[in-house]
Amino acid sequence: MKANSIEKAGRTAEVESKEAEMGRRNEKIVSLSSQKKDTEGELEKTDQYMTDLQKPCVSADSKYTDRKAARTKEIKALKTAQQTLLDAFKEQAGKKFLQK
């Protein structure tokens, strides 16, 4: 009888321990499932962003060299316009900007 009560106490403690372990693992599963859902959402957004970038970056109407040449031309035109404005203001240095 005494051996059975000792065995029963040991088994009861083991059951409680296993139930506590099961509770911790279930909480971990819920936490990881939530984290997985968030990560999948971020992945979906990133995939959509990559898809949206395909058209302008990879399969654009113009090639990189064409875009680079257009930027170079625009920069040169802006520098010319800047120099023209600087020269115009140098000529007007002694005069008022608006004269009557």
Residue frames as a rotation matrix with the C-alpha (Angstrom) as fourth column:
MET 1
0.569 0.822 0.000 0.00
0.822 -0.569 0.000 0.00
0.000 0.000 -1.000 0.00
LYS 2
0.486 -0.474 -0.734 2.81
0.128 -0.792 0.596 2.35
-0.864 -0.384 -0.325 0.92
ALA 3
-0.605 -0.733 0.311 4.67
0.375 0.083 0.923 1.55
-0.703 0.675 0.224 -2.31
ASN 4
-0.149 0.652 0.744 1.50
0.982 0.008 0.189 2.24
0.117 0.758 -0.641 -4.32
SER 5
0.809 0.450 -0.378 1.00
0.516 -0.852 0.088 5.64
-0.283 -0.266 -0.921 -2.67
ILE 6
0.004 -0.887 -0.462 4.65
0.026 -0.462 0.887 6.53
-1.000 -0.015 0.022 -3.37
GLU 7
-0.676 -0.194 0.711 4.20
0.652 0.292 0.700 5.39
-0.343 0.937 -0.071 -7.00
LYS 8
0.305 0.889 0.341 0.96
0.949 -0.314 -0.030 7.37
0.081 0.333 -0.940 -7.24
ALA 9
0.663 -0.126 -0.738 2.60
0.227 -0.905 0.359 10.53
-0.713 -0.405 -0.571 -5.85
GLY 10
-0.440 -0.897 -0.029 5.47
0.143 -0.102 0.984 10.15
-0.886 0.429 0.173 -8.33
ARG 11
-0.521 0.326 0.789 3.09
0.853 0.236 0.466 9.69
-0.034 0.916 -0.401 -11.25
THR 12
0.607 0.773 -0.184 0.95
0.777 -0.626 -0.069 12.64
-0.168 -0.101 -0.981 -10.13
ALA 13
0.290 -0.603 -0.743 4.02
0.013 -0.774 0.633 14.87
-0.957 -0.193 -0.217 -9.98
GLU 14
-0.712 -0.564 0.419 5.04
0.368 0.210 0.906 13.62
-0.599 0.799 0.058 -13.42
VAL 15
-0.034 0.803 0.595 1.57
0.998 -0.005 0.063 14.38
0.054 0.596 -0.801 -14.82
GLU 16
0.749 0.302 -0.589 1.64
0.430 -0.899 0.087 17.90
-0.503 -0.319 -0.803 -13.36
SER 17
-0.162 -0.913 -0.374 5.09
-0.007 -0.378 0.926 18.45
-0.987 0.153 0.055 -14.78
LYS 18
-0.709 -0.074 0.701 4.02
0.645 0.333 0.687 17.23
-0.285 0.940 -0.188 -18.22
GLU 19
0.365 0.908 0.205 0.87
0.931 -0.347 -0.117 19.40
-0.035 0.234 -0.972 -18.14
ALA 20
0.550 -0.259 -0.794 2.95
0.111 -0.920 0.377 22.46
-0.828 -0.295 -0.477 -17.26
GLU 21
-0.584 -0.806 0.097 5.34
0.120 0.033 0.992 21.60
-0.803 0.591 0.078 -20.11
MET 22
-0.361 0.544 0.757 2.39
0.931 0.265 0.252 21.20
-0.063 0.796 -0.602 -22.47
GLY 23
0.683 0.628 -0.372 1.04
0.635 -0.763 -0.123 24.61
-0.361 -0.152 -0.920 -21.42
ARG 24
0.124 -0.742 -0.659 4.41
-0.109 -0.671 0.734 26.28
-0.986 -0.019 -0.164 -22.04
ARG 25
-0.765 -0.439 0.471 4.73
0.354 0.324 0.877 24.64
-0.538 0.838 -0.092 -25.42
ASN 26
0.081 0.871 0.485 1.18
0.994 -0.038 -0.099 25.64
-0.067 0.491 -0.869 -26.42
GLU 27
0.701 0.101 -0.706 1.98
0.229 -0.969 0.089 29.26
-0.675 -0.224 -0.703 -25.48
LYS 28
-0.345 -0.911 -0.226 5.18
-0.107 -0.200 0.974 29.03
-0.932 0.360 -0.029 -27.54
ILE 29
-0.553 0.227 0.801 3.19
0.788 0.454 0.416 27.66
-0.269 0.862 -0.430 -30.50
VAL 30
0.580 0.815 -0.017 0.72
0.785 -0.563 -0.259 30.54
-0.221 0.136 -0.966 -30.29
SER 31
0.453 -0.497 -0.740 3.57
-0.078 -0.849 0.522 33.06
-0.888 -0.178 -0.424 -30.07
LEU 32
-0.625 -0.761 0.173 5.46
0.055 0.178 0.983 31.56
-0.778 0.624 -0.069 -33.00
SER 33
-0.187 0.654 0.733 2.28
0.959 0.284 -0.008 31.29
-0.213 0.701 -0.680 -35.07
SER 34
0.783 0.453 -0.426 1.65
0.414 -0.891 -0.187 35.01
-0.464 -0.030 -0.885 -34.56
GLN 35
0.058 -0.866 -0.497 5.25
-0.292 -0.491 0.821 35.79
-0.955 0.098 -0.282 -35.46
LYS 36
-0.639 -0.244 0.729 4.97
0.517 0.566 0.642 33.59
-0.570 0.787 -0.236 -38.57
LYS 37
0.350 0.861 0.370 1.80
0.910 -0.219 -0.352 35.43
-0.221 0.460 -0.860 -39.64
ASP 38
0.725 -0.137 -0.675 3.55
-0.038 -0.987 0.159 38.81
-0.688 -0.090 -0.720 -39.25
THR 39
-0.338 -0.941 -0.026 6.60
-0.183 0.039 0.982 37.59
-0.923 0.337 -0.185 -41.15
GLU 40
-0.396 0.280 0.874 4.46
0.828 0.521 0.207 36.21
-0.398 0.806 -0.438 -43.97
GLY 41
0.725 0.678 -0.124 2.71
0.591 -0.704 -0.395 39.59
-0.355 0.213 -0.910 -44.21
GLU 42
0.367 -0.693 -0.621 6.07
-0.368 -0.721 0.587 41.35
-0.854 0.014 -0.519 -44.49
LEU 43
-0.599 -0.583 0.549 7.19
0.216 0.542 0.812 38.84
-0.771 0.605 -0.199 -47.12
GLU 44
0.108 0.741 0.663 4.03
0.947 0.127 -0.296 39.44
-0.304 0.660 -0.688 -49.11
LYS 45
0.849 0.165 -0.502 4.59
0.109 -0.984 -0.139 43.22
-0.517 0.063 -0.854 -48.99
THR 46
-0.067 -0.967 -0.246 8.21
-0.376 -0.204 0.904 42.78
-0.924 0.153 -0.350 -50.06
ASP 47
-0.509 -0.054 0.859 7.23
0.619 0.670 0.409 40.49
-0.598 0.740 -0.308 -52.93
GLN 48
0.572 0.778 0.259 4.65
0.775 -0.408 -0.483 43.05
-0.270 0.477 -0.836 -54.09
TYR 49
0.629 -0.434 -0.645 7.27
-0.259 -0.899 0.353 45.81
-0.733 -0.055 -0.678 -53.89
MET 50
-0.473 -0.844 0.254 9.69
-0.072 0.324 0.943 43.73
-0.878 0.428 -0.214 -55.96
THR 51
-0.158 0.516 0.842 6.95
0.910 0.407 -0.078 43.04
-0.383 0.754 -0.534 -58.51
ASP 52
0.828 0.508 -0.239 6.16
0.414 -0.840 -0.351 46.76
-0.379 0.192 -0.905 -58.70
LEU 53
0.283 -0.814 -0.506 9.85
-0.403 -0.580 0.708 47.55
-0.870 0.004 -0.492 -59.28
GLN 54
-0.141 -0.365 0.920 10.16
0.575 0.727 0.376 45.11
-0.806 0.582 0.108 -62.18
LYS 55
0.614 0.481 0.626 8.46
0.782 -0.259 -0.567 47.38
-0.111 0.837 -0.535 -64.70
PRO 56
0.978 -0.204 -0.040 10.39
-0.208 -0.964 -0.166 50.62
-0.005 0.171 -0.985 -64.10
CYS 57
0.357 -0.915 0.187 13.74
-0.672 -0.112 0.732 49.00
-0.649 -0.387 -0.655 -63.28
VAL 58
-0.354 -0.526 0.773 14.05
0.042 0.817 0.575 45.85
-0.934 0.236 -0.267 -65.35
SER 59
-0.334 0.309 0.891 11.62
0.905 0.368 0.211 46.00
-0.263 0.877 -0.403 -68.23
ALA 60
0.061 0.313 -0.948 11.49
0.156 -0.941 -0.301 49.77
-0.986 -0.129 -0.107 -68.66
ASP 61
0.922 0.355 0.155 10.98
0.222 -0.159 -0.962 51.44
-0.317 0.921 -0.225 -72.01
SER 62
0.685 -0.729 -0.012 14.52
-0.529 -0.485 -0.697 52.79
0.502 0.484 -0.717 -72.04
LYS 63
0.497 -0.625 -0.602 17.82
0.606 0.747 -0.274 51.20
0.621 -0.228 0.750 -71.22
TYR 64
0.553 -0.349 -0.756 20.19
0.701 -0.295 0.649 52.30
-0.450 -0.889 0.081 -68.48
THR 65
-0.528 -0.836 0.145 22.55
0.776 -0.407 0.482 53.98
-0.344 0.367 0.864 -70.94
ASP 66
-0.260 0.528 0.809 19.65
0.602 -0.566 0.563 55.98
0.755 0.633 -0.171 -72.41
ARG 67
0.779 0.577 -0.244 18.51
0.527 -0.393 0.754 57.12
0.339 -0.716 -0.610 -68.96
LYS 68
0.206 -0.800 -0.564 22.08
0.770 -0.223 0.598 58.00
-0.604 -0.557 0.570 -67.99
ALA 69
-0.661 -0.435 0.612 22.55
0.740 -0.511 0.436 60.05
0.123 0.741 0.660 -71.17
ALA 70
0.191 0.822 0.536 19.25
0.520 -0.548 0.655 61.87
0.833 0.154 -0.532 -70.52
ARG 71
0.785 0.045 -0.618 20.33
0.603 -0.286 0.745 62.69
-0.144 -0.957 -0.252 -66.95
THR 72
-0.252 -0.957 -0.141 23.70
0.815 -0.289 0.502 63.94
-0.522 0.012 0.853 -68.17
LYS 73
-0.502 0.155 0.851 21.99
0.652 -0.579 0.490 66.13
0.568 0.801 0.189 -70.77
GLU 74
0.597 0.799 0.079 19.60
0.504 -0.449 0.738 67.50
0.625 -0.401 -0.670 -68.14
ILE 75
0.493 -0.507 -0.708 22.46
0.722 -0.215 0.657 68.27
-0.485 -0.835 0.260 -65.73
LYS 76
-0.599 -0.733 0.322 24.34
0.781 -0.446 0.438 70.09
-0.177 0.514 0.839 -68.48
ALA 77
-0.157 0.635 0.757 21.21
0.541 -0.585 0.604 72.12
0.826 0.504 -0.252 -69.35
LEU 78
0.794 0.462 -0.396 20.68
0.563 -0.313 0.765 73.04
0.229 -0.830 -0.508 -65.69
LYS 79
0.036 -0.864 -0.502 24.29
0.793 -0.282 0.541 74.17
-0.608 -0.417 0.675 -65.33
THR 80
-0.666 -0.213 0.715 23.92
0.681 -0.565 0.466 76.31
0.304 0.797 0.521 -68.46
ALA 81
0.321 0.867 0.380 20.71
0.482 -0.495 0.723 77.85
0.816 -0.049 -0.577 -67.07
GLN 82
0.673 -0.132 -0.728 22.42
0.702 -0.198 0.685 78.52
-0.235 -0.971 -0.041 -63.76
GLN 83
-0.430 -0.900 -0.066 25.32
0.790 -0.411 0.455 80.25
-0.436 0.144 0.888 -65.46
THR 84
-0.403 0.381 0.832 22.91
0.606 -0.570 0.554 82.32
0.686 0.728 -0.001 -67.58
LEU 85
0.702 0.706 -0.093 21.11
0.504 -0.400 0.765 83.49
0.503 -0.584 -0.637 -64.43
LEU 86
0.342 -0.659 -0.670 24.38
0.767 -0.216 0.604 84.30
-0.543 -0.720 0.432 -62.68
ASP 87
-0.667 -0.592 0.452 25.52
0.744 -0.499 0.444 86.35
-0.038 0.633 0.773 -65.69
ALA 88
0.007 0.763 0.646 22.18
0.557 -0.540 0.632 88.18
0.831 0.355 -0.428 -65.82
PHE 89
0.841 0.320 -0.436 22.43
0.533 -0.349 0.771 89.17
0.094 -0.881 -0.464 -62.17
LYS 90
-0.135 -0.943 -0.304 26.04
0.850 -0.268 0.454 90.34
-0.509 -0.197 0.838 -62.62
GLU 91
-0.599 -0.030 0.800 24.86
0.636 -0.626 0.452 92.76
0.487 0.780 0.394 -65.32
GLN 92
0.348 0.854 0.387 22.12
0.279 -0.488 0.827 94.01
0.895 -0.180 -0.408 -63.01
ALA 93
-0.103 -0.441 -0.892 24.46
0.959 0.192 -0.206 94.48
0.262 -0.877 0.403 -60.03
GLY 94
-0.929 -0.316 -0.192 24.42
0.356 -0.906 -0.231 98.29
-0.101 -0.283 0.954 -60.21
LYS 95
-0.647 0.753 0.118 20.78
-0.458 -0.508 0.730 98.59
0.610 0.419 0.673 -61.25
LYS 96
-0.444 0.615 0.652 17.62
-0.688 0.232 -0.688 97.89
-0.574 -0.754 0.320 -59.35
PHE 97
-0.823 0.129 0.553 15.85
0.307 0.920 0.243 94.73
-0.478 0.370 -0.797 -60.35
LEU 98
0.107 0.906 0.409 12.55
0.991 -0.062 -0.121 96.46
-0.084 0.418 -0.905 -61.01
GLN 99
-0.859 -0.385 -0.339 12.84
0.344 -0.922 0.175 99.87
-0.380 0.034 0.924 -62.59
LYS 100
0.217 0.967 -0.132 9.97
0.564 -0.235 -0.792 102.24
-0.797 0.097 -0.596 -63.32
